[in-house]
Amino acid sequence: MIRSVTSFGMAVTSILFFLTLLVTPAVQAQEKLRYSCSSQVYEAFEKERIETFTKATGIEVEVYVAPSAVSLSRLLSGLSDVASVARGGGPQPQKEAGTMETPFCRDPLAVFVHARVRVDTITSDQLADIFSRKITNWKELGGADEAIMLVVPGRNTAAYENFRHLAMKRKEIQYDITTHHSTLAIEVVKRFPTAISFITQGAIGAAGGVKMLKINGLAPADKGYPFFQTFTLVTKGKPTGAVKTFVDFTLSEKGQALIEKRGMTPLSP
């Protein structure tokens, strides 16, 4: 009796072992993509896009949200398979050795204020004067007699560098508060009724408590608006495997529809 039970147990163990061999390769075969994502890009539309991508392809995406410079650094150091960055409208920085860039979206770099601010439009010259502290009170722009609070995304963010290049003509940006992630500027401006800042229009979206200013009479959505950023996917060399699938999905009709849904402009290959 003891021998038969022992034999039965050995048989069950053998069956479980072979089942493990059959199941394990399927689990291991499931692909995972390591993605270092610009804070602006993530807040603009990545939450929905990544979820849609995984449902469509079965590829899981491990996302690390960081400023553009950090995202690129993680790619180059091998911590990520693909990165996204926000490029300004001027001359592009020299590409890192061996990287390939795929632009996929263009979006205005919007200037926004607390919803309570009684100013709706300023000129590009006035904007530069605000962030160089030549203009320090909203009354100088037709608003209330209140000191302007300057909220700025951190120096290592693409928003900061692009604004310094596009709006400030490379002059230094003055500020009262700086944020680590560019998208945190939205939450800070909401808390201070005299605050002003800047970020990609897509990240602001339908955020309550803030409003975008017109520049030279033009809203960010208007033709001729002066400040734009280009969102770009960066890979080490030509993308293959899961990385290629991710890039192709971004440029596909479904991927571009998600970009348009947030009021941004998709870029074709």
C-alpha positions as a printed NumPy array, in Angstrom:
array([[  0.   ,   0.   ,   0.   ],
       [  2.79 ,   2.364,   0.878],
       [  4.554,   1.497,  -2.383],
       [  1.453,   2.283,  -4.488],
       [  0.945,   5.657,  -2.812],
       [  4.598,   6.509,  -3.349],
       [  4.365,   5.544,  -7.016],
       [  1.239,   7.634,  -7.421],
       [  2.977,  10.617,  -5.847],
       [  5.964,  10.236,  -8.146],
       [  3.635,  10.084, -11.127],
       [  1.861,  13.31 , -10.089],
       [  5.217,  15.014,  -9.557],
       [  6.361,  13.989, -13.025],
       [  3.142,  15.295, -14.621],
       [  3.483,  18.629, -12.805],
       [  7.106,  18.877, -13.923],
       [  6.236,  18.392, -17.588],
       [  3.32 ,  20.826, -17.3  ],
       [  5.763,  23.377, -15.903],
       [  7.978,  22.894, -18.929],
       [  5.011,  23.507, -21.208],
       [  3.754,  26.598, -19.377],
       [  7.047,  28.352, -18.569],
       [  8.074,  29.2  , -22.172],
       [  4.723,  30.903, -22.756],
       [  5.213,  33.077, -19.693],
       [  8.783,  33.874, -20.648],
       [  7.725,  34.676, -24.2  ],
       [  5.559,  37.574, -23.039],
       [  7.38 ,  40.73 , -24.117],
       [  7.978,  43.721, -21.886],
       [  9.13 ,  47.128, -23.094],
       [ 11.138,  49.484, -20.866],
       [ 10.097,  53.028, -21.7  ],
       [ 11.592,  56.237, -20.256],
       [  8.998,  58.897, -20.968],
       [  9.232,  62.688, -20.943],
       [  6.984,  64.187, -18.245],
       [  5.298,  66.417, -20.82 ],
       [  4.681,  63.549, -23.237],
       [  3.289,  61.313, -20.483],
       [  0.879,  63.904, -19.138],
       [ -0.238,  64.874, -22.631],
       [ -1.505,  61.47 , -23.749],
       [  0.689,  58.504, -22.807],
       [ -1.551,  57.101, -20.075],
       [ -4.251,  56.233, -22.602],
       [ -1.873,  55.347, -25.424],
       [  0.151,  52.818, -23.429],
       [ -3.   ,  51.102, -22.202],
       [ -4.338,  50.923, -25.768],
       [ -0.974,  49.651, -27.06 ],
       [ -0.817,  46.809, -24.527],
       [ -4.382,  45.725, -25.285],
       [ -3.661,  45.724, -29.017],
       [ -0.286,  43.936, -28.911],
       [ -0.043,  42.07 , -25.609],
       [  3.272,  43.814, -24.919],
       [  3.555,  45.196, -21.395],
       [  5.169,  48.608, -20.998],
       [  7.238,  49.47 , -17.941],
       [  7.138,  53.269, -17.791],
       [  9.63 ,  55.54 , -16.056],
       [  8.451,  59.173, -16.155],
       [ 11.262,  61.73 , -16.057],
       [ 12.48 ,  64.952, -17.697],
       [ 13.627,  64.556, -21.306],
       [ 17.331,  64.707, -20.421],
       [ 16.945,  61.944, -17.827],
       [ 14.871,  59.811, -20.202],
       [ 17.573,  60.051, -22.853],
       [ 20.296,  59.274, -20.308],
       [ 18.459,  56.131, -19.21 ],
       [ 18.248,  54.953, -22.821],
       [ 21.966,  55.51 , -23.411],
       [ 22.897,  53.709, -20.182],
       [ 20.805,  50.656, -21.103],
       [ 18.078,  51.157, -18.499],
       [ 15.422,  51.655, -21.196],
       [ 14.645,  50.238, -24.631],
       [ 13.068,  53.457, -25.931],
       [ 12.777,  57.049, -24.688],
       [ 10.637,  60.068, -25.531],
       [ 11.894,  63.651, -25.499],
       [ 10.461,  67.081, -26.292],
       [ 12.467,  69.051, -28.83 ],
       [ 12.183,  72.8  , -29.412],
       [ 11.59 ,  74.54 , -32.712],
       [ 15.158,  75.732, -33.211],
       [ 18.307,  73.901, -34.306],
       [ 18.279,  70.359, -32.968],
       [ 20.976,  69.329, -30.499],
       [ 23.595,  66.945, -31.839],
       [ 22.318,  63.379, -31.725],
       [ 23.989,  60.997, -29.35 ],
       [ 26.164,  58.381, -31.056],
       [ 24.118,  55.509, -32.409],
       [ 20.667,  56.899, -31.632],
       [ 17.771,  57.192, -34.051],
       [ 14.994,  59.773, -33.613],
       [ 11.396,  59.383, -34.781],
       [  9.309,  62.599, -34.435],
       [  5.651,  61.737, -33.862],
       [  3.828,  64.802, -32.53 ],
       [  3.946,  68.613, -32.62 ],
       [  2.339,  70.643, -29.859],
       [  2.363,  74.298, -28.754],
       [  4.426,  75.309, -25.738],
       [  1.617,  77.118, -23.952],
       [  1.855,  79.957, -21.426],
       [ -0.734,  79.595, -18.674],
       [ -1.847,  81.39 , -15.529],
       [ -4.154,  80.882, -12.582],
       [ -7.763,  81.177, -13.741],
       [ -8.222,  84.208, -11.475],
       [ -5.662,  86.361, -13.35 ],
       [ -7.488,  89.164, -15.208],
       [ -5.205,  89.133, -18.252],
       [ -5.967,  87.116, -21.384],
       [ -3.351,  88.143, -23.936],
       [  0.221,  89.451, -23.927],
       [  2.907,  90.02 , -26.551],
       [  5.978,  87.849, -26.968],
       [  8.097,  90.811, -25.816],
       [  5.991,  91.2  , -22.669],
       [  6.371,  87.47 , -22.007],
       [ 10.159,  87.765, -22.142],
       [  9.973,  90.823, -19.863],
       [  7.863,  88.885, -17.344],
       [ 10.354,  86.028, -17.051],
       [ 13.322,  88.417, -16.878],
       [ 11.521,  90.459, -14.146],
       [ 11.288,  93.653, -16.163],
       [  7.531,  93.342, -15.658],
       [  6.676,  92.29 , -12.104],
       [  3.041,  93.301, -11.557],
       [ -0.129,  92.282, -13.405],
       [ -1.304,  95.913, -13.434],
       [  1.453,  96.636, -15.992],
       [ -0.443,  94.316, -18.333],
       [ -3.935,  95.611, -17.59 ],
       [ -4.623,  93.261, -14.686],
       [ -4.985,  93.688, -10.938],
       [ -2.357,  95.382,  -8.772],
       [ -0.697,  92.108,  -7.742],
       [  2.863,  90.82 ,  -7.95 ],
       [  3.444,  88.193, -10.624],
       [  4.627,  84.818,  -9.294],
       [  6.953,  82.967, -11.693],
       [  6.654,  79.179, -11.714],
       [  9.194,  77.374, -13.883],
       [  9.776,  73.708, -14.813],
       [ 13.215,  72.513, -13.681],
       [ 16.36 ,  73.367, -15.612],
       [ 16.832,  69.785, -16.809],
       [ 13.387,  69.653, -18.438],
       [ 12.755,  70.147, -22.149],
       [ 10.043,  72.693, -21.31 ],
       [ 12.608,  74.917, -19.58 ],
       [ 15.241,  74.639, -22.308],
       [ 12.731,  75.098, -25.141],
       [ 11.159,  78.142, -23.474],
       [ 14.59 ,  79.672, -22.91 ],
       [ 15.395,  79.18 , -26.596],
       [ 12.016,  80.066, -28.137],
       [ 10.61 ,  82.769, -25.855],
       [ 13.651,  84.173, -24.045],
       [ 16.105,  84.063, -26.983],
       [ 18.508,  82.213, -24.668],
       [ 18.36 ,  84.834, -21.904],
       [ 18.263,  83.467, -18.374],
       [ 14.821,  82.691, -16.935],
       [ 13.962,  84.181, -13.548],
       [ 11.615,  82.341, -11.192],
       [ 10.087,  82.157,  -7.715],
       [  9.325,  78.429,  -7.728],
       [ 10.84 ,  75.644,  -9.803],
       [  9.442,  72.111, -10.155],
       [ 11.31 ,  68.841, -10.713],
       [  8.831,  67.514, -13.271],
       [  7.564,  70.043, -15.82 ],
       [  3.972,  68.874, -15.391],
       [  4.013,  69.735, -11.673],
       [  3.97 ,  73.391, -12.736],
       [  0.232,  73.004, -13.417],
       [ -0.481,  71.963,  -9.825],
       [  1.661,  74.788,  -8.427],
       [ -0.042,  77.474, -10.55 ],
       [ -3.436,  76.206,  -9.36 ],
       [ -2.395,  77.005,  -5.782],
       [ -1.162,  80.571,  -6.343],
       [ -3.698,  83.105,  -7.745],
       [ -1.05 ,  85.364,  -9.338],
       [  1.125,  82.644, -10.887],
       [  2.263,  82.142, -14.488],
       [  4.154,  79.254, -16.112],
       [  4.557,  77.308, -19.358],
       [  4.208,  73.722, -20.575],
       [  3.005,  71.746, -23.583],
       [ -0.629,  72.53 , -24.421],
       [ -1.556,  68.837, -24.448],
       [ -0.577,  68.431, -20.799],
       [ -2.892,  71.247, -19.715],
       [ -5.86 ,  69.715, -21.528],
       [ -9.009,  70.238, -19.513],
       [ -7.194,  70.978, -16.247],
       [ -9.375,  73.174, -14.064],
       [ -8.111,  76.228, -12.226],
       [ -5.793,  77.504, -14.975],
       [ -6.13 ,  79.195, -18.36 ],
       [ -3.836,  79.599, -21.345],
       [ -2.803,  83.081, -22.463],
       [ -2.835,  84.303, -26.043],
       [  0.548,  85.4  , -27.366],
       [  0.464,  88.272, -29.872],
       [ -3.309,  87.747, -30.027],
       [ -2.953,  84.054, -30.955],
       [ -4.147,  81.106, -28.877],
       [ -1.982,  77.947, -28.861],
       [ -4.4  ,  76.273, -31.281],
       [ -4.251,  79.174, -33.787],
       [ -2.164,  79.132, -36.944],
       [  0.954,  81.232, -36.479],
       [  1.31 ,  80.65 , -32.735],
       [  5.039,  81.218, -32.126],
       [  6.137,  78.497, -29.687],
       [  6.103,  74.771, -30.537],
       [  7.738,  71.57 , -29.344],
       [  8.19 ,  68.3  , -31.209],
       [  7.75 ,  65.032, -29.334],
       [ 10.27 ,  62.43 , -30.486],
       [ 10.895,  58.749, -29.797],
       [ 14.579,  57.896, -29.454],
       [ 16.041,  54.402, -29.89 ],
       [ 19.501,  52.904, -30.002],
       [ 19.869,  52.352, -33.703],
       [ 17.037,  51.202, -35.947],
       [ 14.162,  49.847, -33.82 ],
       [ 13.471,  46.106, -33.865],
       [ 11.184,  43.682, -32.044],
       [  8.914,  45.162, -29.377],
       [ 10.515,  48.59 , -29.828],
       [  9.612,  48.617, -33.526],
       [  6.073,  47.506, -32.683],
       [  5.815,  50.434, -30.242],
       [  7.139,  52.967, -32.762],
       [  4.913,  51.608, -35.546],
       [  1.843,  51.79 , -33.289],
       [  2.649,  55.414, -32.423],
       [  2.733,  56.304, -36.122],
       [ -0.31 ,  54.192, -37.   ],
       [ -3.804,  55.528, -37.606],
       [ -4.906,  54.382, -34.148],
       [ -1.904,  55.979, -32.456],
       [ -2.327,  59.258, -34.307],
       [ -6.03 ,  59.339, -33.439],
       [ -5.095,  59.359, -29.739],
       [ -2.79 ,  62.33 , -30.352],
       [ -5.495,  64.26 , -32.227],
       [ -7.962,  63.471, -29.434],
       [ -5.887,  65.669, -27.117],
       [ -5.8  ,  68.551, -29.599],
       [ -2.228,  67.937, -30.739],
       [ -0.818,  67.468, -34.232],
       [  0.452,  63.99 , -35.172],
       [  3.457,  63.735, -37.47 ],
       [  3.531,  61.138, -40.23 ],
       [  6.651,  59.027, -40.899]])
